[in-house]
Amino acid sequence: MQDLLSCKKCPRIVNNLDKLRKIYPNYFNRPIIPIKRNESSIAIVGLAPGLTGANRTGHIFNGDFSGDILNKAIKLSRINFENNLLQPYITNAVKCYPPNNNPNALEINNCNIYLKQELESLNNLKVIIALGSISHNSILKSYSLVKQKYKFSHGFAHKINRNLVLIDSYHCSKMNINTKRLTLAMLINILNLAISNR
């Protein structure tokens, strides 16, 4: 993953981060490398770093609304009461903050090699939680699976191979929480479903 820090594959994102370094010189403004948890049996895959979250702090799902909701759900779920080997590995489909938090197809595709490397490094991986349809599709691409056979559906557990389950969830964005498309209780249920399927 170290080559991620020098990645320049996405001109639009590279230009955006250059601008952000001038506007927010104290922000991290670089690709986000998650905390290593190679022993994790559960992975959570979001969309991309938030401007005032991971792009500011340098830590995945940290410092913004989505991060607060996800971390609160983890603390209140059964995951928090299991041993540390079950603490989830948390990452994003896109590793850099894209303009307006909206990655395009090329950027999502360019980052897939890094997501694939991450998932392959998790030797005990049993369950992947996809936060949103873009993450869902990125995970499928990482495993060379056909999208049409695994339709995104909140709360659905897809068996993607003999040892691995993909669970879909709406993203814990401010908009989804405010509109009640996703509630904290729903997200906790997804995390508990992951424990049950591992």
TIPA-90346 format. One line per 8 residues: number of its first residue (from 1); for each residue x, y, z of N, C-alpha, C. Coordinates in steps of 0.001 Angstrom, whole numbers, plus 524288, in hexadecimal, padded with zeros to 5 digits. Layout:
// TIPA-90346
NUM> X,Y,Z,X,Y,Z,X,Y,Z ~ ...
//
This chain:
// TIPA-90346
1> 80331,7FB3E,80000,80000,80000,80000,80355,804F8,80000 ~ 8086F,80463,800DF,80BA5,8091D,80121,80BA8,80C1B,7FBF9 ~ 80B26,8095F,7F77C,80B13,80C0F,7F279,80634,80F77,7F1E0 ~ 8024B,80E92,7F529,7FD96,811D8,7F51E,7FEEB,81789,7F64E ~ 8029C,8186A,7F9CC,80400,81DC4,7FB56,8063D,820F0,7F6CD ~ 80883,81E4B,7F2EF,80AC1,82113,7EE72,80754,82095,7E993 ~ 8029D,81E84,7EA35,7FF1E,81D9E,7E5C9,7FD71,822C9,7E34A ~ 7FDBD,82316,7DE10,7FC19,827B9,7DB20,7F879,82630,7D69F
9> 7F5A5,821E9,7D73C,7F280,81FCF,7D2F5,7EDD8,8233C,7D17A ~ 7EBEE,82648,7D528,7E70B,82931,7D44D,7E815,82F12,7D420 ~ 7E8AD,83152,7CF6D,7EA0D,836E0,7CEFC,7E63F,83A81,7D1D0 ~ 7E132,83947,7D18A,7DD4B,83CA9,7D40A,7DE0F,83CC6,7D9F5 ~ 7DF3C,8383F,7DC3B,7E013,837ED,7E1E2,7E546,83A62,7E361 ~ 7E958,83970,7E042,7EE80,83BCB,7E14C,7EE06,841B9,7E161 ~ 7EB52,843F6,7DD87,7EA8E,849A6,7DD4F,7E763,84B91,7E1F2 ~ 7E369,84896,7E364,7E021,84A11,7E7CC,7E341,84A33,7ECE2
17> 7E683,8462E,7EDC0,7E9AD,84612,7F281,7EDB7,84A71,7F291 ~ 7EFD1,84BCA,7EDF9,7F379,8503E,7EDA7,7F0C9,85549,7EF62 ~ 7EBF7,85613,7ED98,7E8FB,85AC3,7EF22,7E7D4,85AB9,7F4F9 ~ 7E65C,85620,7F6EF,7E4F4,855BA,7FC79,7E99F,856AD,80008 ~ 7EE52,8555E,7FE38,7F301,8565D,8016D,7F3CE,85C37,80246 ~ 7F222,85F4C,7FE6E,7F291,86504,7FEFE,7EE37,86737,8026B ~ 7E98C,86502,801D8,7E50A,866F0,804DB,7E540,864FE,80A7B ~ 7E6B7,85FFE,80B20,7E6E0,85D88,81052,7EC4F,85B36,81143
25> 7F031,85E7C,8123B,7F590,85C7E,812C3,7F654,858C6,8175E ~ 7F2CC,858F6,81B32,7F356,85589,81FB9,7F07E,85055,81F14 ~ 7EDB2,84FB5,81AB3,7EB0D,84AC6,819A0,7EF00,846C3,81796 ~ 7ED9E,841C4,817E2,7F100,83D8D,81606,7F19F,83DD1,81017 ~ 7ED42,83E4C,80D31,7ED3D,83F2E,8077E,7F09D,83B5B,80467 ~ 7F053,83661,805D1,7F336,83245,8030B,7EFF0,82D53,80315 ~ 7F195,82948,80035,7EEC4,8244E,8007F,7EEB6,8223F,8061D ~ 7EA5F,81FD6,80795,7E9CE,81DDA,80CE9,7EAFF,81808,80D0D
33> 7EEE6,8169D,8102B,7F039,81125,81100,7EDE0,80F78,81636 ~ 7EA67,80B91,81624,7E7CD,809EC,81B02,7EB99,80790,81EF7 ~ 7E9BE,80754,823D7,7ECBA,804BA,827F7,7ED14,7FEEE,826A2 ~ 7F1C5,7FCCB,82709,7F282,7F735,825C6,7EFDD,7F3E0,829E8 ~ 7EC58,7F08C,8280B,7E9E9,7ECA1,82B70,7E98E,7E79A,82847 ~ 7EDFC,7E569,826F5,7EE21,7E0E0,82372,7EB63,7DC16,825AD ~ 7EA72,7DC1D,82ADF,7E7EE,7D79A,82D4C,7E1F9,7D808,82D3F ~ 7DFE2,7DC6B,82B6B,7DA3B,7DD58,82B9B,7D738,7D95D,82869
41> 7D2B8,7D7CA,82A7C,7CF38,7D44B,82793,7CAD4,7D754,824EC ~ 7CA50,7DC5F,82649,7C642,7DFBC,82407,7C8D3,7E496,821B6 ~ 7C74F,7E5EE,81CE9,7C918,7EACB,81A6E,7C454,7EE30,81944 ~ 7C4FD,7F33B,819E1,7C0E9,7F70C,81891,7C326,7FA94,81455 ~ 7C055,7FB0E,80FF6,7C234,7FE27,80B8B,7BE6E,802AB,80A86 ~ 7C05F,80777,80B41,7BD4F,80C21,80A20,7BE66,80E1D,804A3 ~ 7BCE8,812F6,8039D,7BD86,8152E,7FE58,7C2D4,817C8,7FDAA ~ 7C3B4,81C22,8006C,7C883,81F2E,7FFCF,7C951,8226E,804BD
49> 7CE1A,82455,805AF,7CEF8,827B8,80A34,7CB9C,82CA7,809DD ~ 7C987,82E5B,80E49,7C69C,83340,80E82,7CA4F,837DA,80EE4 ~ 7C8A1,83C4F,80CEC,7CBF2,84102,80CF5,7CDC0,84267,81273 ~ 7CA05,842AC,81624,7CB67,84444,81B75,7CC28,83F91,81F0D ~ 7CBAC,83AE2,81CCC,7CC99,83628,81FCE,7D213,83429,81EC2 ~ 7D267,82FC0,81C09,7D787,82D4E,81B22,7DB48,830C7,8181A ~ 7D948,833E2,8146A,7DCCD,83757,81184,7DF47,83B71,81515 ~ 7DC9F,83CB9,81948,7DEC5,84078,81D15,7E24B,83DC1,82107
57> 7E076,8394B,82324,7E335,836D3,8277C,7E75A,832DC,825D0 ~ 7E6AE,830B3,8210B,7EA38,82C97,81F4C,7E8AD,82731,8212E ~ 7E43E,826CC,823DE,7E270,821CD,825F7,7DD0E,82085,823C0 ~ 7DC65,81BAA,82224,7D7A8,819EF,81F84,7D2D5,81A85,82302 ~ 7CE8A,81C8B,820CD,7C99C,81D4D,823A6,7CA94,81FE0,828ED ~ 7CD31,82454,828C8,7CEA1,8270B,82D96,7CDEF,82CEB,82CE9 ~ 7CB17,82F56,8307F,7CADE,83506,830A4,7C64C,83780,82DE2 ~ 7C2A3,83465,82BE5,7BE08,836B3,82964,7B92A,83397,82AD8
65> 7B4B4,8352B,828C4,7AFAE,832E2,82A26,7AF8F,82CFC,8291D ~ 7B121,82B6E,8246B,7B0FF,825D6,82307,7B473,8229B,8269F ~ 7B90E,824A9,827BB,7BCA4,821ED,82B3D,7BA64,82167,830B5 ~ 7B7FC,825A1,8329C,7B5A2,82578,837DA,7B151,82159,83824 ~ 7AE00,82128,83419,7A9B0,81D62,83409,7ABC1,817CA,833CE ~ 7AF87,816D3,83048,7B1A4,81187,82FC7,7B43E,80FCD,834D0 ~ 7B765,81331,83720,7BA2B,811B3,83BE9,7B66B,810F6,84080 ~ 7B23C,81407,840AF,7AE43,81355,844BD,7AB8A,80E0E,8440F
73> 7AA46,80CB3,83F27,7A7B8,807B2,83E0D,7AB3E,80323,83F9D ~ 7B052,80395,83E70,7B405,7FF6C,83FE3,7B422,7FEC8,845CE ~ 7B43F,8032C,848A9,7B474,802F2,84E69,7AF90,8006C,850B8 ~ 7AB1C,8012A,84E11,7A622,7FF21,85011,7A4BC,7F9BE,84DF8 ~ 7A7E8,7F7B8,84A63,7A6BD,7F2A7,847FE,7A98B,7EE45,84AE0 ~ 7A849,7E978,8494D,7AAD0,7E4EB,84BA1,7B09E,7E4B6,84A53 ~ 7B233,7E758,84615,7B7C1,7E766,844A5,7BB0C,7E96D,8492D ~ 7B90F,7ED72,84BDB,7BC03,7EFE9,85017,7BCA6,7EC59,854D1
81> 7B952,7E864,85539,7B98F,7E4F0,859C5,7BC70,7DFDA,8589D ~ 7BE2F,7DF46,853BD,7C144,7DAB5,8525A,7C714,7DBFD,85343 ~ 7CA74,7D80A,85281,7D006,7D91C,85361,7D23B,7DC7B,84EF7 ~ 7D6DB,7DE99,84FD2,7D92D,7E261,84C35,7DA22,7E036,846C6 ~ 7DA6F,7DAFC,8464C,7DB44,7D8AF,84123,7D6AF,7D9C7,83D81 ~ 7D248,7DB4B,83FC5,7CDA6,7DC3C,83C97,7CCC1,7E20A,83B94 ~ 7D027,7E560,83D8A,7CF97,7EAEB,83C49,7CFF6,7EB8E,8365D ~ 7CC5A,7EE67,833F9,7CC38,7EE8C,82E39,7D0B3,7F19A,82BD6
89> 7D229,7EFE8,82738,7D5C6,7F2D8,823E9,7D261,7F6A4,820CC ~ 7D388,7FBB0,82123,7D039,7FFA6,81EAA,7D346,80274,81A67 ~ 7D0ED,802C9,815C7,7D381,8054A,81158,7CF68,807D7,80DD4 ~ 7D133,809E3,8096E,7CDBC,80C3E,80588,7CEE8,80A17,80023 ~ 7CB00,80A45,7FCC1,7CBBE,808AC,7F74E,7CF73,80C67,7F488 ~ 7CF0A,8116F,7F5BA,7D274,81585,7F38C,7D5C1,817AD,7F7FD ~ 7DACF,8181C,7F725,7DE77,81941,7FB66,7DF85,81F0D,7FC5E ~ 7DE20,82261,7F899,7DEFC,8280A,7F920,7D9C6,82AE7,7F8FD
97> 7D9AD,82F85,7FB46,7D4EF,832B3,7FB0E,7D429,834B5,7F57D ~ 7CFCB,83341,7F2EC,7CEC1,8351A,7ED96,7CBDA,83A52,7EDB2 ~ 7CC05,83D5E,7E98A,7C91E,8424F,7E96F,7C362,8417A,7EACE ~ 7C186,844A8,7EE6F,7BC0A,84470,7F038,7BA7B,83F12,7F24F ~ 7BE5B,83C24,7F421,7BD73,836EC,7F64C,7BA95,83358,7F275 ~ 7BBC2,83408,7ED70,7B900,8312A,7E952,7BCE9,82EE4,7E569 ~ 7BEF8,82A38,7E67D,7C2C1,827EB,7E2DF,7C02B,8265A,7DDC2 ~ 7C31A,826CF,7D97B,7C100,82507,7D477,7C29E,81F56,7D383
105> 7C09D,81D24,7CF44,7C17E,81793,7CE2B,7C74B,81647,7CD92 ~ 7CA45,819B9,7CB04,7CFDB,818CE,7CA46,7D2AF,8188F,7CF88 ~ 7D159,81C2A,7D30D,7D3E5,81C61,7D831,7D296,8178B,7DB75 ~ 7CDB4,815F3,7DB3D,7CC15,81135,7DE12,7CF10,80C81,7DBF1 ~ 7CF7E,80C3F,7D6DA,7D23C,807E3,7D456,7D816,807F9,7D592 ~ 7DA72,80CA2,7D569,7E010,80D17,7D689,7E169,80B3B,7DC08 ~ 7DDE1,80C39,7DFBB,7DEEE,80ADA,7E532,7DDE7,8051F,7E663 ~ 7DB78,80260,7E2CB,7D9DF,7FD08,7E3FA,7DE78,7F96E,7E511
113> 7E2E0,7FA76,7E29C,7E77F,7F739,7E38F,7E920,7F76B,7E950 ~ 7E884,7FC09,7EBC0,7E9F4,7FC99,7F145,7E60A,7F9D2,7F4C9 ~ 7E109,7FA45,7F37F,7DD0D,7F77F,7F684,7DDEA,7F19E,7F62A ~ 7DF17,7EFC8,7F183,7E021,7EA26,7F0B2,7E4B7,7E85F,7F40B ~ 7E8EB,7EB7A,7F416,7ED86,7EA26,7F745,7EC16,7E9D9,7FD13 ~ 7E8F6,7ED9F,7FED3,7E76A,7EDBB,80458,7E454,7E8D8,805CB ~ 7E059,7E7B0,802AD,7DCFD,7E33D,803EC,7E007,7DE1F,803BB ~ 7E39E,7DDB5,80002,7E6D1,7D8F4,7FF98,7EA96,7D85E,80429
121> 7EBF5,7DCB1,806B4,7EFA8,7DC7A,80B19,7ED18,7DA99,8102C ~ 7E7E7,7DA69,8103D,7E50C,7D8EA,814F7,7E431,7D2FB,814F1 ~ 7E7CE,7D02C,81745,7E7BF,7CA6E,816F9,7E32C,7C7EB,819CB ~ 7E0ED,7CAAD,81DA4,7DC8C,7C883,820A3,7D74C,7CAB4,81EEE ~ 7D726,7CD68,81A86,7D26C,7D022,818DD,7CDF1,7CC5F,817D6 ~ 7C978,7CD70,81A55,7C4BF,7CA49,819A8,7C027,7CD85,817A2 ~ 7C007,7D295,81916,7BB90,7D5F1,817C1,7BD85,7DB4E,8160A ~ 7BB3E,7DD43,811C9,7BC3C,7E2A3,81018,7B70D,7E58F,8103D
129> 7B709,7EA1A,812B5,7B26F,7ED82,812B2,7B36B,7F1D7,80EC0 ~ 7AFDF,7F254,80AF1,7B039,7F684,8070D,7ACA1,7FAF8,808B3 ~ 7AEDE,7FF86,8099B,7ABB9,8042A,80AE7,7AA61,806FF,805D0 ~ 7A60B,80589,80379,7A443,80803,7FEA1,7A571,804C3,7F9D5 ~ 7A2C2,8061F,7F58F,7A318,802FA,7F0C8,7A85F,80377,7EE05 ~ 7AAE7,8080D,7EE58,7B010,80896,7EBDF,7B3FD,804FC,7EE8B ~ 7B3DA,804D9,7F3B2,7B74D,8014B,7F692,7B610,7FB9F,7F53D ~ 7B108,7FA64,7F507,7AF3E,7F520,7F396,7B194,7F385,7EE50
137> 7B105,7F6EE,7EA72,7B303,7F5AF,7E532,7B8F1,7F552,7E513 ~ 7BB96,7F88D,7E826,7C154,7F85C,7E869,7C337,7F337,7EABE ~ 7C075,7F15D,7EEAC,7C1D6,7EC5C,7F11B,7C120,7E7EF,7ED27 ~ 7BCBB,7E809,7EA59,7BBCB,7E402,7E65B,7C028,7E408,7E249 ~ 7C1C6,7E8B6,7E09A,7C5FF,7E927,7DCBA,7CB13,7E6E9,7DEEC ~ 7CC14,7E7C8,7E3EE,7D0CE,7E5B5,7E66B,7D115,7DFC4,7E619 ~ 7CC80,7DD56,7E61B,7CC3F,7D79E,7E5D7,7CABC,7D5AB,7E06A ~ 7CAD8,7D92F,7DC90,7C984,7D7D9,7D721,7C421,7D54B,7D6B1
145> 7C058,7D776,7D990,7BB04,7D56C,7D983,7B776,7D8DF,7D62D ~ 7B378,7D687,7D3ED,7AFDA,7D947,7D072,7ABBC,7DC23,7D3A6 ~ 7AB3F,7E150,7D2CA,7A79D,7E486,7D5D0,7A203,7E284,7D5A7 ~ 7A04D,7E0D5,7D115,79ADB,7DF44,7D063,79944,7DAAD,7D3DF ~ 79D19,7D799,7D589,79BEE,7D30B,7D8CC,79B9F,7D466,7DE98 ~ 79D5C,7D91C,7E005,79D8E,7DAB5,7E580,79B66,7E03C,7E5FE ~ 79652,7E0C1,7E5C3,793DC,7E5E8,7E5D5,7941C,7E846,7EB50 ~ 7956F,7ED52,7EB8B,795B2,7F00B,7F098,79047,7F03D,7F317
153> 79004,7EEAA,7F7FF,78B15,7EEDA,7FAE3,78C49,7EF45,800B3 ~ 78AA6,7F384,80321,78BE2,7F466,808AB,78A2D,7EFBB,80BFE ~ 78DE1,7EDD3,80F27,78CC7,7E98F,812C4,78D53,7E423,81075 ~ 78E8F,7E3E0,80B5B,78F01,7DEC2,808CE,79489,7DCAC,80956 ~ 794EE,7D7A1,80A6E,79A0F,7D511,80AD7,79AE4,7D1A0,8060B ~ 79EC0,7D30A,802D8,7A01C,7D014,7FE21,7A48A,7CC53,7FF6A ~ 7A3F2,7C777,7FE0B,7A84A,7C3B6,7FE8C,7AB8C,7C447,7F997 ~ 7B036,7C695,7FA08,7B339,7C78E,7F546,7B752,7C35A,7F426
161> 7B8A3,7C052,7F80F,7BB8D,7BB78,7F72B,7BAD1,7B804,7FBF6 ~ 7BD61,7B39D,7FC11,7BC7B,7AFC3,8003C,7BD73,7B1FA,805AF ~ 7C111,7B5B0,80610,7C2A8,7B79D,80B38,7C15D,7BD54,80C3D ~ 7BE9C,7BFE4,808A3,7BE0C,7C58F,80915,7B87A,7C762,807F3 ~ 7B693,7CADC,80B5D,7B158,7CD20,80AD5,7B1DF,7D309,80A27 ~ 7AEC9,7D52E,80692,7AE7F,7DAD7,805B9,7A931,7DCBA,807A5 ~ 7A933,7E057,80B65,7A457,7E276,80D8C,7A3CE,7E824,80BCD ~ 79F43,7E973,809B0,79E42,7EEBF,807C2,79BB3,7F228,80BEF
169> 79D70,7F706,80C10,79AF9,7FAF0,80F74,79AE2,80029,80CA4 ~ 796D2,8032B,80DA1,796FB,80893,80BE4,79B92,80B3C,80E9E ~ 79DD6,80F16,80C0B,7A241,811F3,80E53,7A05C,8154D,812E4 ~ 7A3BE,815DE,816C5,7A262,818FD,81B6B,7A38B,81EC5,81A88 ~ 7A1C9,820C7,8161D,7A27A,82653,814DD,79E8B,8299A,817EE ~ 79FA3,82E94,81863,79C16,8321A,81B26,796B5,8321B,8188C ~ 796A8,8321B,81354,791B0,83232,81085,78E83,82D47,811AA ~ 790F3,828BB,81182,78E1D,823DE,8128B,78C1F,82394,81826
177> 78F3B,82587,81BCD,78D8C,82582,82153,7892B,82974,82223 ~ 789C2,82E23,81FFE,785C8,83231,820C7,7808D,830CD,81E50 ~ 780AC,82E07,819ED,77BD0,82C79,81750,779B9,82750,81974 ~ 77C9F,824F1,81D2E,77B16,81FEF,81F8A,77B44,81B62,81BB1 ~ 77DD0,81C38,8174B,77EBA,817BE,813D6,781F3,813A7,816BA ~ 785A3,815A0,819E1,788B2,81252,81D5E,78868,814AC,822C9 ~ 78779,8116E,826AE,7878A,81331,82C1A,78C1F,81099,82EE8 ~ 78D74,812AD,8336E,79197,8104E,83692,79036,80AA3,837D5
185> 78B48,809A7,8392F,78993,80453,83A6E,78A37,800B3,835BD ~ 788FB,8029F,8310E,7899D,7FF73,82C4F,78F59,7FE17,82B6A ~ 792D1,801DA,82C59,79869,800F1,82B8D,79A7F,7FD12,82F94 ~ 798B0,7FD89,8346B,79A37,7F9C5,83877,79875,7F449,836DE ~ 793BF,7F3DC,834B1,791CB,7EEC8,832E8,7954C,7EC70,82EAB ~ 79734,7EFC8,82B26,79AC5,7EDF8,8270B,79FCB,7EBD0,82977 ~ 7A1F0,7EE95,82D40,7A6C3,7ECD2,82FD8,7A5DA,7E7B2,832C1 ~ 7A157,7E731,83543,7A01C,7E256,83807,79F48,7DDD8,83433
193> 79D0D,7DF0C,82F9B,79C72,7DB1A,82B7B,7A1CD,7D929,829B4 ~ 7A58E,7DCBD,82967,7AAE4,7DB47,827E5,7AD38,7D771,82BD8 ~ 7AC5F,7D87F,830D8,7AE49,7D4EA,834F3,7ABCF,7CF84,8344E ~ 7A6C5,7CF73,83324,7A3FA,7CA77,83294,7A5CA,7C75C,82DDA ~ 7A7D5,7CA16,829D5,7A966,7C781,824F3,7AF3A,7C645,8249C ~ 7B22A,7C7E5,82875,7B7D6,7C73B,827F5,7B987,7C197,828C9
//
